Amino acid sequence: MRKLSIILFFLGSLLLSNSAFALLSMELTRGVAGAVPIAIVPFASGSSAPQDISGIISNDLQNSGRFKVYGRDSISSFPSDVRSVDYGYFRSLGADDVVLGRVQALGGDRYAVSFQLVDAIRGKEQPTNSALALMLGQKFVVSGGQLRALAHHISDLIYQQVLGVRGIFSTRLAYILVQRAPGMPTRYVLEVSDQDGYNPRPLLSSTDPIMSPAWSPNGRQIAYVSFEDLRASVYVEDVDSGARHVVSQFKGINGAPAWSPDGRKLALVLSKDGSPNIYILDLGSRQLTKMTSDWSINTEPAWSPDGRVLVFTSTRGGGPQIYQLNLATRAISRVSYDGDYNARASFTADGSHLAMLHRESGVYNIGLLDLNGGSFHLLTNSGTDNESPSIAPNGSMVLYGTLSAGQSVLGMVSSDGKVLVRLPSRNGDVQDAAWSPFLS
């Protein structure tokens, strides 16, 4: 459900009042040409571990679209230490780099995990000096329940070492799962999961609509809109403890919460004075400041990384377009000009680009606007409607909602448009997703 439709949903709900579930594993549908070839050797283990660490790493790197992975089914050499690597074999396979490791059970549900990343090219050139080939090597001791998270962390380390960009495999997703069954009320579930869709956990389940989840900058809280008691309210919930409280429950619309970069404020959409306008709520003092004041629909605020600017969607020019508000001067200027519909904008981490929902020829796609050069290009062009873009904290991918076989699912597209990933759901429609910040 797009946010301008959500505004109409709010208004309709007001008129009326006045008269679990796992995501499947990620599916890479398109990767980049020239992806880095890397071999992931199954980790040596004296006994079976609760998680296949090398398998998780293989899936992470393969689904990033930036690596061509030679995994368990592609290799016949299984070294567990840099000194035993046959560099000639891995170079003949086509791998530039090799990941190997070991898992050792320590007893009491404790495991020692070590891994090494080696340069197969340098190792082949200097086969007698394995130290020259070693790019990265670390050792960890964790519980069985932490092995999957550790595998994602190792993927992050490899991604950064090889590509020079911080990995996002340890981040999380928040989304709304909508379940419909004949003769039963529709159920809405606010869930969080790992970035690859595993370990989904419900935060709230209700027969009343839930929407607009937004992560706090430290990743410990989520703000969202719930229609409990047939009224729209904005809640803030602690992700770990489940403790929550209402922060906005004015008459009319309470929607589209967006955290300031320092986590001290929320930008909100309220209609308590008439039409929907942008407000800023100081969470400490509870002071509320009105930032726009007109009869247009103003919605979907998003903060710039430096906290100096809000972008938002407004109909003040006729159709929905993106505008920016200078918080110091209150000056408002239009940002988007391509197409007759642009909405749901959010900044990349460096503040140089905006991802947004863009309509062209009646189809909604995800686009990226360069704020410095002014150029705009589409990231998706699937021929089906897409919605609700949310940018990964390293700026490499954009999460969005899309349709697949008549079902609402999540998709990911790289910021250059070259990589496409899909996360299908088997227990309902998944929508309104938000990507967490870095969590460690």
C-alpha positions as CSV (number, residue, x, y, z in Angstrom):
1,M,0.0,0.0,0.0
2,R,1.6,3.3,-1.1
3,K,1.7,6.1,1.4
4,L,-0.7,8.4,-0.4
5,S,-3.1,5.6,-0.5
6,I,-2.5,5.2,3.2
7,I,-3.5,8.8,3.7
8,L,-6.8,8.0,2.0
9,F,-7.0,4.9,4.2
10,F,-6.6,7.1,7.3
11,L,-9.3,9.4,6.1
12,G,-11.7,6.6,5.3
13,S,-11.1,5.0,8.7
14,L,-11.8,8.3,10.4
15,L,-15.1,8.6,8.5
16,L,-16.1,5.1,9.5
17,S,-15.2,5.7,13.2
18,N,-17.2,8.8,13.2
19,S,-20.4,7.4,11.7
20,A,4.2,-16.0,11.8
21,F,5.6,-16.9,9.5
22,A,9.0,-17.4,7.8
23,L,10.3,-15.7,4.7
24,L,11.9,-18.1,2.3
25,S,15.5,-17.9,1.4
26,M,16.7,-15.2,-0.9
27,E,16.6,-15.8,-4.7
28,L,19.1,-14.0,-6.8
29,T,17.5,-13.2,-10.1
30,R,20.2,-11.0,-11.6
31,G,23.9,-10.4,-10.7
32,V,26.6,-8.3,-12.1
33,A,28.9,-9.3,-15.0
34,G,32.4,-9.6,-13.7
35,A,31.4,-10.7,-10.2
36,V,34.4,-11.6,-8.1
37,P,35.1,-15.4,-8.3
38,I,35.5,-16.8,-4.8
39,A,35.7,-20.4,-3.4
40,I,34.0,-21.1,-0.1
41,V,35.5,-24.4,1.3
42,P,33.2,-26.3,3.7
43,F,34.5,-25.6,7.2
44,A,36.2,-28.5,8.8
45,S,34.4,-29.9,11.9
46,G,35.1,-32.7,14.3
47,S,31.4,-33.0,15.0
48,S,28.2,-31.6,13.5
49,A,27.5,-28.0,14.3
50,P,23.9,-26.6,14.5
51,Q,24.6,-24.3,11.5
52,D,26.3,-24.8,8.2
53,I,28.5,-21.7,8.5
54,S,30.2,-22.0,5.1
55,G,26.9,-22.6,3.4
56,I,25.5,-19.4,5.0
57,I,28.5,-17.4,3.8
58,S,28.2,-18.9,0.3
59,N,24.5,-17.8,0.2
60,D,25.3,-14.3,1.5
61,L,28.0,-13.6,-1.0
62,Q,26.2,-15.2,-3.9
63,N,23.0,-13.3,-3.2
64,S,24.8,-10.0,-3.0
65,G,25.3,-10.4,-6.8
66,R,28.9,-9.2,-6.4
67,F,30.5,-12.6,-6.1
68,K,30.6,-15.7,-8.2
69,V,30.8,-18.4,-5.6
70,Y,32.3,-21.8,-6.0
71,G,30.8,-23.8,-3.1
72,R,30.5,-27.3,-1.8
73,D,29.3,-28.8,-5.1
74,S,31.9,-27.1,-7.2
75,I,35.2,-28.0,-5.5
76,S,37.1,-31.2,-4.7
77,S,39.9,-29.8,-2.5
78,F,39.0,-29.1,1.1
79,P,41.8,-27.4,3.0
80,S,41.2,-26.0,6.5
81,D,44.3,-24.0,6.9
82,V,46.2,-21.5,4.7
83,R,49.3,-23.8,4.7
84,S,47.4,-26.6,3.0
85,V,45.8,-24.6,0.2
86,D,46.5,-25.9,-3.3
87,Y,46.6,-22.5,-5.0
88,G,47.1,-23.9,-8.5
89,Y,43.9,-25.9,-8.1
90,F,41.8,-23.0,-7.0
91,R,43.2,-20.8,-9.8
92,S,42.4,-23.5,-12.3
93,L,38.9,-23.5,-10.9
94,G,38.7,-19.7,-11.6
95,A,38.7,-18.4,-8.1
96,D,40.6,-15.3,-7.2
97,D,40.1,-15.8,-3.4
98,V,39.4,-18.7,-1.1
99,V,37.6,-18.9,2.2
100,L,38.3,-21.7,4.6
101,G,37.8,-22.4,8.2
102,R,37.2,-24.8,11.1
103,V,34.4,-25.3,13.7
104,Q,35.3,-27.0,17.0
105,A,32.8,-28.0,19.6
106,L,34.1,-26.9,23.1
107,G,31.3,-28.5,25.1
108,G,28.4,-26.8,26.9
109,D,27.0,-25.4,23.6
110,R,30.2,-23.5,22.9
111,Y,32.0,-23.5,19.6
112,A,35.3,-22.1,18.4
113,V,35.1,-20.9,14.9
114,S,38.1,-19.8,12.9
115,F,38.3,-18.6,9.2
116,Q,40.8,-17.4,6.7
117,L,40.5,-15.5,3.5
118,V,43.4,-16.1,1.1
119,D,44.4,-14.6,-2.2
120,A,44.6,-17.4,-4.7
121,I,46.5,-15.3,-7.2
122,R,49.2,-14.2,-4.8
123,G,49.4,-17.7,-3.3
124,K,50.0,-19.3,-6.7
125,E,52.7,-16.7,-7.4
126,Q,54.4,-17.3,-4.1
127,P,53.5,-20.9,-3.1
128,T,56.2,-21.3,-0.5
129,N,55.1,-18.2,1.5
130,S,51.5,-18.7,2.6
131,A,51.6,-15.6,4.8
132,L,51.7,-13.4,1.6
133,A,48.4,-15.0,0.5
134,L,46.6,-14.4,3.8
135,M,44.2,-11.5,3.5
136,L,42.2,-12.0,6.6
137,G,42.0,-14.4,9.5
138,Q,40.0,-14.4,12.8
139,K,38.8,-16.7,15.5
140,F,35.6,-16.5,17.6
141,V,34.0,-18.5,20.5
142,V,30.2,-18.4,20.4
143,S,27.1,-20.4,21.5
144,G,25.2,-22.6,19.1
145,G,22.5,-20.1,18.9
146,Q,25.0,-17.4,17.7
147,L,26.5,-19.4,14.8
148,R,24.2,-18.1,12.2
149,A,24.8,-14.5,13.2
150,L,28.5,-15.2,13.3
151,A,28.4,-16.5,9.7
152,H,26.7,-13.2,8.6
153,H,29.5,-11.3,10.4
154,I,32.2,-13.3,8.6
155,S,30.4,-12.5,5.3
156,D,30.5,-8.8,6.3
157,L,34.2,-9.0,6.9
158,I,34.9,-10.8,3.6
159,Y,32.7,-8.4,1.7
160,Q,34.5,-5.3,3.1
161,Q,38.0,-6.8,2.6
162,V,37.4,-7.7,-1.0
163,L,35.2,-4.9,-2.2
164,G,36.1,-2.1,0.2
165,V,32.5,-1.5,1.3
166,R,31.0,-2.4,4.7
167,G,28.7,-5.5,4.4
168,I,25.0,-5.6,5.3
169,F,24.6,-9.3,6.0
170,S,24.2,-8.7,9.8
171,T,21.5,-6.1,9.4
172,R,17.8,-6.8,9.8
173,L,14.5,-6.1,8.1
174,A,11.1,-5.0,9.5
175,Y,8.0,-5.5,7.5
176,I,4.2,-6.1,7.8
177,L,3.0,-9.6,7.0
178,V,-0.7,-9.6,5.9
179,Q,-2.5,-12.9,6.2
180,R,-5.9,-13.5,4.7
181,A,-8.0,-16.6,5.1
182,P,-11.7,-17.3,4.0
183,G,-14.1,-16.6,6.8
184,M,-11.4,-15.1,9.1
185,P,-10.5,-11.5,9.8
186,T,-7.3,-10.3,8.1
187,R,-4.3,-10.5,10.4
188,Y,-1.4,-8.0,10.4
189,V,1.9,-9.0,11.9
190,L,4.8,-6.7,12.4
191,E,7.9,-8.9,12.1
192,V,11.6,-8.5,12.1
193,S,14.0,-10.9,10.4
194,D,17.6,-11.3,9.4
195,Q,18.6,-9.6,6.2
196,D,18.3,-12.9,4.3
197,G,14.8,-13.5,5.6
198,Y,15.7,-16.1,8.3
199,N,14.8,-15.9,12.0
200,P,11.5,-14.0,11.6
201,R,10.1,-12.8,15.0
202,P,6.7,-11.1,15.5
203,L,6.7,-7.9,17.5
204,L,2.9,-7.3,17.2
205,S,0.0,-9.3,15.8
206,S,-3.4,-7.7,15.3
207,T,-6.6,-7.8,13.3
208,D,-6.2,-4.0,13.1
209,P,-3.9,-2.6,10.4
210,I,-0.2,-1.9,11.2
211,M,2.0,0.1,8.9
212,S,5.0,2.3,8.4
213,P,7.7,0.6,10.5
214,A,10.8,2.8,11.0
215,W,14.0,1.7,12.7
216,S,15.7,4.0,15.3
217,P,19.3,5.0,14.3
218,N,20.7,2.6,16.9
219,G,18.5,-0.3,15.7
220,R,17.0,-0.9,19.2
221,Q,13.5,0.5,18.6
222,I,10.9,0.6,15.9
223,A,8.3,3.3,15.4
224,Y,5.1,2.3,13.6
225,V,1.4,3.1,13.1
226,S,-1.3,0.9,14.6
227,F,-5.0,1.2,14.3
228,E,-5.9,-0.4,17.6
229,D,-9.2,0.8,19.0
230,L,-10.2,2.1,15.5
231,R,-7.8,5.0,15.7
232,A,-4.5,5.7,14.3
233,S,-1.6,6.0,16.8
234,V,2.1,6.0,16.5
235,Y,3.9,3.6,18.9
236,V,7.6,3.1,19.7
237,E,8.6,-0.5,20.6
238,D,11.8,-1.9,22.0
239,V,12.9,-4.7,19.6
240,D,14.4,-6.9,22.2
241,S,12.0,-6.5,25.2
242,G,8.8,-5.8,23.3
243,A,8.0,-2.9,25.6
244,R,6.2,-0.2,23.8
245,H,4.4,3.1,24.3
246,V,2.3,5.6,22.4
247,V,4.0,8.8,21.2
248,S,1.3,10.3,19.1
249,Q,-2.5,9.9,19.4
250,F,-4.0,13.1,18.2
251,K,-7.4,13.4,16.5
252,G,-7.2,12.4,12.9
253,I,-4.1,11.1,11.1
254,N,-1.0,10.0,13.1
255,G,1.3,8.5,10.5
256,A,4.6,8.1,8.7
257,P,7.1,8.3,11.6
258,A,10.7,9.0,10.7
259,W,13.6,9.1,13.2
260,S,16.1,12.0,13.3
261,P,19.7,10.9,12.8
262,D,20.4,11.4,16.6
263,G,17.3,9.4,17.6
264,R,15.9,12.2,19.7
265,K,13.0,13.3,17.5
266,L,10.4,11.9,15.2
267,A,9.0,13.5,12.1
268,L,5.3,12.7,11.8
269,V,2.3,13.3,9.6
270,L,-0.6,14.8,11.6
271,S,-4.0,16.1,10.5
272,K,-5.1,17.4,13.9
273,D,-5.4,21.0,12.5
274,G,-7.0,20.0,9.2
275,S,-5.1,18.7,6.3
276,P,-2.1,16.3,6.7
277,N,1.1,18.3,7.5
278,I,4.6,17.5,8.7
279,Y,5.4,17.9,12.4
280,I,8.5,17.2,14.5
281,L,8.1,15.6,17.9
282,D,10.9,15.9,20.5
283,L,10.8,12.6,22.3
284,G,12.4,13.9,25.4
285,S,10.5,17.2,26.0
286,R,7.4,16.0,24.1
287,Q,7.5,19.4,22.3
288,L,5.6,19.3,18.9
289,T,6.6,21.7,16.1
290,K,4.6,22.2,12.9
291,M,6.9,22.2,9.9
292,T,4.5,22.6,7.0
293,S,1.2,24.5,7.0
294,D,-1.0,24.4,3.9
295,W,-4.0,22.5,2.5
296,S,-2.0,20.1,0.4
297,I,-1.3,16.5,1.4
298,N,2.1,16.6,3.0
299,T,3.4,13.1,4.0
300,E,6.3,10.6,4.1
301,P,9.0,12.8,5.8
302,A,12.6,11.5,5.7
303,W,15.7,13.1,7.3
304,S,19.0,13.9,5.6
305,P,22.0,12.1,7.3
306,D,23.2,15.4,8.7
307,G,19.8,16.2,10.2
308,R,19.5,19.6,8.4
309,V,16.9,18.8,5.8
310,L,13.6,16.9,5.6
311,V,12.4,15.6,2.3
312,F,8.7,14.8,2.0
313,T,5.9,14.0,-0.5
314,S,3.5,16.8,-1.3
315,T,0.6,17.4,-3.7
316,R,1.2,21.2,-3.6
317,G,2.2,21.3,-7.2
318,G,-0.8,19.2,-8.4
319,G,0.5,15.6,-8.4
320,P,2.7,13.9,-5.8
321,Q,6.3,15.1,-5.9
322,I,9.3,15.2,-3.6
323,Y,10.1,18.5,-1.8
324,Q,12.8,19.4,0.7
325,L,12.5,21.5,3.8
326,N,15.5,23.3,5.2
327,L,15.0,23.0,9.0
328,A,17.0,26.1,9.8
329,T,15.3,28.5,7.3
330,R,12.0,26.7,6.8
331,A,12.5,27.2,3.0
332,I,10.8,24.6,0.9
333,S,11.9,23.6,-2.6
334,R,10.9,21.0,-5.1
335,V,13.4,18.2,-5.8
336,S,11.8,15.7,-8.2
337,Y,10.8,16.7,-11.8
338,D,10.9,13.4,-13.8
339,G,7.5,11.8,-14.2
340,D,4.1,12.8,-12.9
341,Y,4.4,10.9,-9.6
342,N,7.3,10.6,-7.2
343,A,6.9,9.6,-3.6
344,R,8.4,7.8,-0.5
345,A,11.9,9.3,-0.8
346,S,14.8,8.4,1.4
347,F,18.5,9.4,1.5
348,T,21.5,7.3,0.9
349,A,23.9,7.2,3.8
350,D,26.2,9.9,2.3
351,G,23.2,12.2,1.5
352,S,24.1,12.3,-2.2
353,H,21.1,10.4,-3.6
354,L,17.4,9.9,-3.0
355,A,15.6,6.6,-3.7
356,M,12.0,7.0,-4.5
357,L,8.8,5.5,-5.9
358,H,8.4,6.7,-9.5
359,R,5.5,6.3,-11.8
360,E,6.0,6.2,-15.6
361,S,3.5,5.0,-18.2
362,G,1.2,4.0,-15.3
363,V,3.7,1.6,-13.7
364,Y,5.3,2.2,-10.3
365,N,9.1,1.5,-10.2
366,I,12.0,2.4,-7.9
367,G,14.2,5.2,-9.0
368,L,17.4,7.0,-7.8
369,L,17.9,10.7,-8.0
370,D,21.4,12.2,-7.9
371,L,21.1,15.4,-5.8
372,N,24.4,16.8,-7.0
373,G,24.0,16.3,-10.8
374,G,20.3,16.1,-11.0
375,S,20.2,12.9,-13.0
376,F,17.5,10.3,-12.4
377,H,17.5,6.7,-13.4
378,L,15.2,3.7,-12.8
379,L,16.5,0.8,-10.7
380,T,13.5,-1.5,-11.5
381,N,11.6,-1.9,-14.8
382,S,9.7,-5.1,-14.2
383,G,6.3,-4.1,-15.7
384,T,4.6,-4.7,-12.4
385,D,3.9,-2.2,-9.6
386,N,6.6,-1.7,-6.9
387,E,6.4,0.3,-3.7
388,S,8.0,1.5,-0.4
389,P,11.7,1.7,-1.1
390,S,14.1,1.5,1.8
391,I,17.9,1.9,1.4
392,A,20.5,-0.4,3.0
393,P,22.8,1.4,5.5
394,N,25.8,1.0,3.1
395,G,23.8,2.4,0.2
396,S,24.5,-0.6,-2.0
397,M,20.9,-2.0,-2.2
398,V,17.3,-0.8,-2.1
399,L,14.6,-2.9,-0.5
400,Y,11.1,-2.6,-1.9
401,G,7.7,-4.2,-2.2
402,T,6.7,-5.9,-5.5
403,L,4.3,-8.4,-6.9
404,S,5.2,-12.0,-7.8
405,A,2.5,-14.4,-9.0
406,G,-0.1,-12.2,-7.6
407,Q,1.5,-12.1,-4.1
408,S,3.1,-9.1,-2.4
409,V,6.8,-10.0,-1.7
410,L,10.0,-8.2,-1.0
411,G,12.6,-7.4,-3.6
412,M,16.1,-5.9,-3.4
413,V,17.9,-4.0,-6.2
414,S,21.4,-2.7,-6.2
415,S,21.9,1.1,-6.4
416,D,23.3,0.7,-9.9
417,G,20.3,-1.4,-10.9
418,K,22.5,-4.4,-11.9
419,V,21.6,-6.8,-9.1
420,L,18.1,-8.1,-8.4
421,V,17.1,-10.3,-5.4
422,R,13.7,-11.5,-4.4
423,L,12.5,-12.7,-0.9
424,P,9.2,-14.6,-1.4
425,S,6.8,-15.3,1.5
426,R,4.8,-18.5,1.8
427,N,2.4,-17.3,4.5
428,G,0.9,-14.1,3.3
429,D,1.6,-10.8,1.7
430,V,4.7,-8.9,2.8
431,Q,4.7,-5.1,2.5
432,D,6.0,-1.8,3.9
433,A,9.5,-3.1,4.7
434,A,12.2,-1.1,6.3
435,W,16.0,-1.9,6.4
436,S,17.7,-1.5,9.7
437,P,20.9,0.5,10.3
438,F,24.2,-1.2,11.0
439,L,23.7,-3.2,14.2
440,S,27.3,-3.7,15.3
